[in-house]
């Protein structure tokens, strides 16, 4: 009998002892009656949605990061609720801004938003401003990528022109403060039922001619909007969406007052953990039933769906599109949060009719423009709200044309200005936390599934705990001006050392910091083989089967080294390198580590970008920032899937290469797995 897309083809069910039709009828009456009563109670409790809100934003402490005779302006860390610091695009003064999410009601019409900022002289409520003296602020440097195969370095072409010193002349030549306003809208979001506005708060302004740097201590902003007409039934369905947030969630600056606008029906998801694979793997794997049972023991409701079922029910030109169509359609009904893809990830290139395609393919994105550089990604299956092909040309996530131009008016007190911005279709945040096992080979799959079960269930005696607590930070420089020993030092000082982890830092002999070991040929391999590892993070120029050490072009790690490493216990590996997860090859470095010694890896499918001249990390979207966020999230006891999702949310793209970076890094392994040390 052919499979059908229903619960019976998803997981084994016991044979009912009485009529399922009668049981269904009884349950339907009970559930329907309960939902009506619950909905009436919620409708009565939900406050009327407002049409305005006021924000009061305050600056935090600052750091002037000196490099030669110039400075960069950094803001002291704050809470998640206060927003995340980001650097401006290349060529602009290196002054951090803060991105803040503002939650609006479900029925807010985002096209009608009006903003009032009491900014002009003489207007009541104008912010307090403090002078920080005179300084020369350096520009944000141009990002670079390096391809070892062709031995070529590519330099970023910024959206705005820069001069020979890497500066935007439209800013550095003007006798006026930059940014001109401390507040601007950079995006809108209709992520699931939650409607929000992403704003940039700029606490610091600098005049390139007078060299004065000033700090905006506080800022008051009034937001107004109109309500849109919403069908009550549609509202109930949306507010009962499976993607639910706790009342104390702090992803929005106004969450405390705004989340009550989103009262919803509480319901239990039918499926927590979804596995998509092929029929051959589904029925040939000896360890998949044990893995499903393991997940069920952990409290998850697990279901398995095969590609043949999906493609039959949701036919599309590309298998990746069929997968996403299925996920979007069934998400509201099933409510899954975790997705594990098992199968060959070789993507379907729509521009190459002779291209081979894997059994469970990734999706190709084109962030640098249609046909410029293909970026295979699994984020296509995590983000179910975004529109990846706004222009409908069949090429996904192009920075140059997959966006909507929006305009907004801002009342400054004495006059009104209008600005435009591009709102891109890809949501950084995903409904699903996604991991992958990148093979069709059932024996490899079974080995990893069993290793994953062992990792998550092992009794941690003192010896095993000691090995799990060993961290290797192998930081190969991207160039003499891109010294990632600064990154290793930041991770060790702020993440691994405070957690009491035994950290071994490996830096090149030319690095600013001296590591516990010199990063020379096979140094990481020797340590790992001799002592084992719990967590490994590295940077370095990468290829399909290799990551190199820059100063002597020796090997940091290769696919051929992985089978000889100490495989017990398995480790999490953060690979800050290009091409290590090249999906067209099952022997890429990430897959080789996963087969032999890793329980989970984060790696790039294609080229990614770094930035020179940096000594701090986390406020950009380059390789170094990605490694910082992934490592910090793993050590903070978050799941691997969450670590990836939170990285993408923190690395807000301001250019096409930023979007490329956050899409190219993906997870191999169980999305609910954690770096377990206790």
Secondary structure in CASP SS format (residue, H / E / C, confidence):
PFRMAT SS
TARGET T0000
AUTHOR 0000-0000-0000
METHOD secondary structure of the structure
MODEL  1
X C 1.00
X C 1.00
X C 1.00
X C 1.00
X C 1.00
X C 1.00
X H 1.00
X H 1.00
X H 1.00
X C 1.00
X C 1.00
X C 1.00
X C 1.00
X C 1.00
X C 1.00
X C 1.00
X C 1.00
X C 1.00
X C 1.00
X H 1.00
X H 1.00
X H 1.00
X H 1.00
X H 1.00
X H 1.00
X H 1.00
X H 1.00
X H 1.00
X H 1.00
X H 1.00
X H 1.00
X H 1.00
X H 1.00
X H 1.00
X H 1.00
X H 1.00
X H 1.00
X H 1.00
X H 1.00
X H 1.00
X H 1.00
X H 1.00
X H 1.00
X H 1.00
X H 1.00
X C 1.00
X C 1.00
X C 1.00
X C 1.00
X C 1.00
X C 1.00
X E 1.00
X E 1.00
X E 1.00
X E 1.00
X E 1.00
X E 1.00
X E 1.00
X C 1.00
X C 1.00
X C 1.00
X E 1.00
X E 1.00
X E 1.00
X E 1.00
X E 1.00
X E 1.00
X C 1.00
X C 1.00
X E 1.00
X E 1.00
X E 1.00
X E 1.00
X E 1.00
X E 1.00
X C 1.00
X C 1.00
X C 1.00
X C 1.00
X H 1.00
X H 1.00
X H 1.00
X C 1.00
X E 1.00
X E 1.00
X E 1.00
X C 1.00
X C 1.00
X C 1.00
X C 1.00
X C 1.00
X C 1.00
X E 1.00
X C 1.00
X E 1.00
X C 1.00
X E 1.00
X E 1.00
X E 1.00
X E 1.00
X E 1.00
X E 1.00
X E 1.00
X E 1.00
X C 1.00
X C 1.00
X C 1.00
X E 1.00
X E 1.00
X E 1.00
X E 1.00
X E 1.00
X E 1.00
X E 1.00
X E 1.00
X E 1.00
X E 1.00
X C 1.00
X C 1.00
X C 1.00
X C 1.00
X C 1.00
X C 1.00
X C 1.00
X C 1.00
X C 1.00
X C 1.00
X C 1.00
X E 1.00
X E 1.00
X E 1.00
X E 1.00
X E 1.00
X E 1.00
X C 1.00
X C 1.00
X E 1.00
X C 1.00
X E 1.00
X C 1.00
X C 1.00
X C 1.00
X E 1.00
X E 1.00
X E 1.00
X E 1.00
X E 1.00
X C 1.00
X C 1.00
X C 1.00
X C 1.00
X E 1.00
X E 1.00
X E 1.00
X E 1.00
X C 1.00
X C 1.00
X C 1.00
X C 1.00
X C 1.00
X C 1.00
X C 1.00
X C 1.00
X C 1.00
X C 1.00
X C 1.00
X C 1.00
X C 1.00
X H 1.00
X H 1.00
X H 1.00
X H 1.00
X C 1.00
X C 1.00
X C 1.00
X C 1.00
X E 1.00
X E 1.00
X C 1.00
X C 1.00
X C 1.00
X C 1.00
X E 1.00
X E 1.00
X E 1.00
X E 1.00
X E 1.00
X E 1.00
X E 1.00
X E 1.00
X E 1.00
X C 1.00
X C 1.00
X E 1.00
X E 1.00
X E 1.00
X E 1.00
X E 1.00
X E 1.00
X E 1.00
X E 1.00
X C 1.00
X C 1.00
X E 1.00
X E 1.00
X E 1.00
X E 1.00
X C 1.00
X C 1.00
X C 1.00
X C 1.00
X E 1.00
X E 1.00
X E 1.00
X E 1.00
X E 1.00
X C 1.00
X E 1.00
X E 1.00
X E 1.00
X E 1.00
X E 1.00
X E 1.00
X E 1.00
X E 1.00
X E 1.00
X E 1.00
X C 1.00
X C 1.00
X C 1.00
X C 1.00
X H 1.00
X H 1.00
X H 1.00
X H 1.00
X H 1.00
X H 1.00
X H 1.00
X H 1.00
X C 1.00
X C 1.00
X C 1.00
X C 1.00
X C 1.00
X C 1.00
X C 1.00
X C 1.00
X C 1.00
X C 1.00
X C 1.00
X C 1.00
X C 1.00
X C 1.00
X C 1.00
X H 1.00
X H 1.00
X H 1.00
X H 1.00
X H 1.00
X H 1.00
X H 1.00
X H 1.00
X C 1.00
X C 1.00
X C 1.00
X C 1.00
X C 1.00
X C 1.00
X C 1.00
X C 1.00
X C 1.00
X C 1.00
X E 1.00
X E 1.00
X E 1.00
X E 1.00
X E 1.00
X C 1.00
X H 1.00
X H 1.00
X H 1.00
X H 1.00
X H 1.00
X H 1.00
X C 1.00
X C 1.00
X C 1.00
X H 1.00
X H 1.00
X H 1.00
X H 1.00
X H 1.00
X H 1.00
X H 1.00
X H 1.00
X H 1.00
X H 1.00
X C 1.00
X C 1.00
X C 1.00
X C 1.00
X E 1.00
X E 1.00
X E 1.00
X E 1.00
X E 1.00
X H 1.00
X H 1.00
X H 1.00
X H 1.00
X H 1.00
X H 1.00
X H 1.00
X C 1.00
X C 1.00
X C 1.00
X C 1.00
X C 1.00
X H 1.00
X H 1.00
X H 1.00
X H 1.00
X H 1.00
X H 1.00
X H 1.00
X H 1.00
X H 1.00
X H 1.00
X H 1.00
X H 1.00
X H 1.00
X H 1.00
X H 1.00
X H 1.00
X C 1.00
X C 1.00
X C 1.00
X E 1.00
X E 1.00
X E 1.00
X E 1.00
X E 1.00
X C 1.00
X C 1.00
X C 1.00
X C 1.00
X C 1.00
X C 1.00
X C 1.00
X C 1.00
X C 1.00
X C 1.00
X C 1.00
X C 1.00
X C 1.00
X C 1.00
X C 1.00
X C 1.00
X C 1.00
X C 1.00
X C 1.00
X C 1.00
X E 1.00
X E 1.00
X E 1.00
X C 1.00
X C 1.00
X C 1.00
X C 1.00
X C 1.00
X C 1.00
X C 1.00
X C 1.00
X C 1.00
X E 1.00
X E 1.00
X E 1.00
X C 1.00
X H 1.00
X H 1.00
X H 1.00
X H 1.00
X C 1.00
X C 1.00
X C 1.00
X C 1.00
X C 1.00
X C 1.00
X C 1.00
X C 1.00
X C 1.00
X C 1.00
X C 1.00
X C 1.00
X C 1.00
X E 1.00
X C 1.00
X C 1.00
X C 1.00
X C 1.00
X C 1.00
X C 1.00
X E 1.00
X E 1.00
X E 1.00
X E 1.00
X E 1.00
X E 1.00
X E 1.00
X E 1.00
X E 1.00
X C 1.00
X C 1.00
X C 1.00
X C 1.00
X E 1.00
X E 1.00
X E 1.00
X E 1.00
X E 1.00
X E 1.00
X E 1.00
X E 1.00
X E 1.00
X C 1.00
X C 1.00
X C 1.00
X C 1.00
X C 1.00
X C 1.00
X C 1.00
X C 1.00
X E 1.00
X E 1.00
X E 1.00
X E 1.00
X E 1.00
X C 1.00
X C 1.00
X C 1.00
X C 1.00
X H 1.00
X H 1.00
X H 1.00
X H 1.00
X H 1.00
X H 1.00
X H 1.00
X H 1.00
X H 1.00
X H 1.00
X H 1.00
X H 1.00
X H 1.00
X H 1.00
X H 1.00
X H 1.00
X C 1.00
X C 1.00
X C 1.00
X C 1.00
X H 1.00
X H 1.00
X H 1.00
X H 1.00
X H 1.00
X H 1.00
X H 1.00
X C 1.00
X E 1.00
X E 1.00
X E 1.00
X E 1.00
X E 1.00
X E 1.00
X C 1.00
X C 1.00
X C 1.00
X E 1.00
X C 1.00
X C 1.00
X E 1.00
X C 1.00
X C 1.00
X H 1.00
X H 1.00
X H 1.00
X H 1.00
X H 1.00
X H 1.00
X H 1.00
X H 1.00
X H 1.00
X H 1.00
X H 1.00
X H 1.00
X C 1.00
X C 1.00
X C 1.00
X C 1.00
X C 1.00
X E 1.00
X E 1.00
X E 1.00
X E 1.00
X E 1.00
X E 1.00
X C 1.00
X C 1.00
X C 1.00
X C 1.00
X C 1.00
X C 1.00
X C 1.00
X C 1.00
X C 1.00
X E 1.00
X E 1.00
X C 1.00
X C 1.00
X C 1.00
X C 1.00
X H 1.00
X H 1.00
X H 1.00
X H 1.00
X H 1.00
X H 1.00
X H 1.00
X H 1.00
X H 1.00
X C 1.00
X C 1.00
X C 1.00
X E 1.00
X E 1.00
X E 1.00
X E 1.00
X E 1.00
X C 1.00
X C 1.00
X E 1.00
X E 1.00
X C 1.00
X C 1.00
X E 1.00
X E 1.00
X E 1.00
X E 1.00
X C 1.00
X C 1.00
X C 1.00
X C 1.00
X E 1.00
X E 1.00
X E 1.00
X E 1.00
X E 1.00
X H 1.00
X H 1.00
X H 1.00
X H 1.00
X C 1.00
X C 1.00
X C 1.00
X C 1.00
X C 1.00
X C 1.00
X C 1.00
X C 1.00
X E 1.00
X E 1.00
X E 1.00
X E 1.00
X E 1.00
X E 1.00
X C 1.00
X C 1.00
X C 1.00
X C 1.00
X C 1.00
X C 1.00
X C 1.00
X C 1.00
X C 1.00
X C 1.00
X C 1.00
X C 1.00
X H 1.00
X H 1.00
X H 1.00
X H 1.00
X H 1.00
X H 1.00
X H 1.00
X H 1.00
X C 1.00
X E 1.00
X E 1.00
X E 1.00
X E 1.00
X E 1.00
X E 1.00
X E 1.00
X C 1.00
X C 1.00
X C 1.00
X C 1.00
X C 1.00
X E 1.00
X E 1.00
X C 1.00
X C 1.00
X C 1.00
X C 1.00
X C 1.00
X C 1.00
X C 1.00
X C 1.00
X C 1.00
X C 1.00
X C 1.00
X H 1.00
X H 1.00
X H 1.00
X H 1.00
X H 1.00
X H 1.00
X H 1.00
X H 1.00
X H 1.00
X H 1.00
X H 1.00
X H 1.00
X H 1.00
X C 1.00
X C 1.00
X C 1.00
X E 1.00
X H 1.00
X H 1.00
X H 1.00
X H 1.00
X H 1.00
X H 1.00
X H 1.00
X H 1.00
X H 1.00
X H 1.00
X H 1.00
X C 1.00
X C 1.00
X C 1.00
X C 1.00
X C 1.00
X H 1.00
X H 1.00
X H 1.00
X H 1.00
X H 1.00
X H 1.00
X H 1.00
X H 1.00
X H 1.00
X E 1.00
X E 1.00
X E 1.00
X E 1.00
X E 1.00
X C 1.00
X C 1.00
X C 1.00
X C 1.00
X E 1.00
X C 1.00
X C 1.00
X C 1.00
X C 1.00
END
